[in-house]
Amino acid sequence: MASGVVVPSMLSHEESQLYHWLGRSVQGDGATVDLGAFAGGSAARLLSGLALSGRQHHLFAYDHFRSSSAVWAKHLTGFPVPRTDDNDILPIARQHLAPWAGKVTFCPGDIAASHWTGGPIEILAVDAAKGSAIADHIAAEFFPALVPGRSILIQQDYLMAAQPWLPAQMVMLADHFLPLAKVDKDCVAFLCLSVPAPDALAAARTDVLTDGQLMQRVRSAAKWHDGVIPRDRFKAMLDKVRAHPGVRLAWQMRRDPGR
Ligand SMILES: C[S@@+](CC[C@H](N)C(=O)[O-])C[C@H]1O[C@@H](n2cnc3c(N)ncnc32)[C@H](O)[C@@H]1O
């Protein structure tokens, strides 16, 4: 990483490069918000780019900042694995982001209960929309702060089969967001063209949808992205909805049906 600090991340190499490049490309028109920062990996990649931008910048890192011992063992190598299953990782995130300490605000807690009052947002990285309700909350709370023609929205899990509410949400906002790039397997970045009004955000809600309505929206999203994103990615989402009727949480969608 440009700062010389290697911070562990769940992002792939290509996604890491995207985050760094987006940070480096800011114009100083708003904050950078990292929703789902875990131990600071995505934030570090954004910050190492922001530091090279020559522009005013500040990053807000949101997360529960808690980790199970299994996730800890996999992603926080170098720190002794605790025996308990609900461990505070905020001190580790602070340690990881110490090189940019004055440029970071940590926002620990439930994003689903968060309220954004920090003004315009130039980069919004979403890696915490692991259910339809929180995806709706993130859109309602953070999308109104995006800057038309400038802000980039990263939907980190956009093409994950277990998160069909993301394309179902974004296709309803197609007048407001231009898909810019698919990076690696699941990540898609969008340019904000215009700020969705409250009625557009209400119409884009996904937690209220029946399975049939959710699947119809996923089919519309497949058409929206036709020629760029292979249809089988959306077919996999439809298969997940069929296999898990009524389920709206990613971790439950990933289970084998019948278990
Ligand atoms: C895939 S991880 C993020 C990985 C991170 N971006 C990185 O670069 O390593 C998803 C994160 O979202 C957080 N998250 C999910 N739902 C949340 C919620 N409702 N409130 C706060 N954090 C949440 C989890 O705690 C987890 O750290």
Ligand as a Chemical Component Dictionary entry (heavy atoms), coordinates in Angstrom:
data_LIG
# 
_chem_comp.id                   LIG 
_chem_comp.type                 NON-POLYMER 
_chem_comp.pdbx_formal_charge   0 
_chem_comp.three_letter_code    LIG 
# 
loop_
_chem_comp_atom.comp_id 
_chem_comp_atom.atom_id 
_chem_comp_atom.alt_atom_id 
_chem_comp_atom.type_symbol 
_chem_comp_atom.charge 
_chem_comp_atom.model_Cartn_x 
_chem_comp_atom.model_Cartn_y 
_chem_comp_atom.model_Cartn_z 
_chem_comp_atom.pdbx_ordinal 
LIG C1  C1  C 0  -17.279 -8.162 4.754  1  
LIG S1  S1  S 1  -17.016 -7.317 6.242  2  
LIG C2  C2  C 0  -16.191 -5.846 5.755  3  
LIG C3  C3  C 0  -14.785 -6.043 5.280  4  
LIG C4  C4  C 0  -13.984 -4.762 5.220  5  
LIG N1  N1  N 0  -14.619 -3.783 4.350  6  
LIG C5  C5  C 0  -12.578 -5.059 4.789  7  
LIG O1  O1  O 0  -12.037 -4.357 3.930  8  
LIG O2  O2  O -1 -11.967 -5.991 5.333  9  
LIG C6  C6  C 0  -18.593 -6.722 6.635  10 
LIG C7  C7  C 0  -18.616 -5.861 7.871  11 
LIG O3  O3  O 0  -19.911 -5.275 7.980  12 
LIG C8  C8  C 0  -20.185 -5.131 9.344  13 
LIG N2  N2  N 0  -21.638 -5.007 9.528  14 
LIG C9  C9  C 0  -22.612 -5.779 8.973  15 
LIG N3  N3  N 0  -23.819 -5.353 9.392  16 
LIG C10 C10 C 0  -23.589 -4.305 10.226 17 
LIG C11 C11 C 0  -24.435 -3.451 10.986 18 
LIG N4  N4  N 0  -25.771 -3.608 10.987 19 
LIG N5  N5  N 0  -23.872 -2.501 11.729 20 
LIG C12 C12 C 0  -22.519 -2.345 11.792 21 
LIG N6  N6  N 0  -21.670 -3.121 11.077 22 
LIG C13 C13 C 0  -22.187 -4.092 10.320 23 
LIG C14 C14 C 0  -19.624 -6.379 9.992  24 
LIG O4  O4  O 0  -19.357 -6.156 11.368 25 
LIG C15 C15 C 0  -18.362 -6.633 9.150  26 
LIG O5  O5  O 0  -17.210 -6.124 9.792  27 
# 
loop_
_chem_comp_bond.comp_id 
_chem_comp_bond.atom_id_1 
_chem_comp_bond.atom_id_2 
_chem_comp_bond.value_order 
_chem_comp_bond.pdbx_ordinal 
LIG C1  S1  SING 1  
LIG S1  C2  SING 2  
LIG S1  C6  SING 3  
LIG C2  C3  SING 4  
LIG C3  C4  SING 5  
LIG C4  N1  SING 6  
LIG C4  C5  SING 7  
LIG C5  O1  DOUB 8  
LIG C5  O2  SING 9  
LIG C6  C7  SING 10 
LIG C7  O3  SING 11 
LIG C7  C15 SING 12 
LIG O3  C8  SING 13 
LIG C8  N2  SING 14 
LIG C8  C14 SING 15 
LIG N2  C9  SING 16 
LIG N2  C13 SING 17 
LIG C9  N3  DOUB 18 
LIG N3  C10 SING 19 
LIG C10 C11 SING 20 
LIG C10 C13 DOUB 21 
LIG C11 N4  SING 22 
LIG C11 N5  DOUB 23 
LIG N5  C12 SING 24 
LIG C12 N6  DOUB 25 
LIG N6  C13 SING 26 
LIG C14 O4  SING 27 
LIG C14 C15 SING 28 
LIG C15 O5  SING 29 
# 
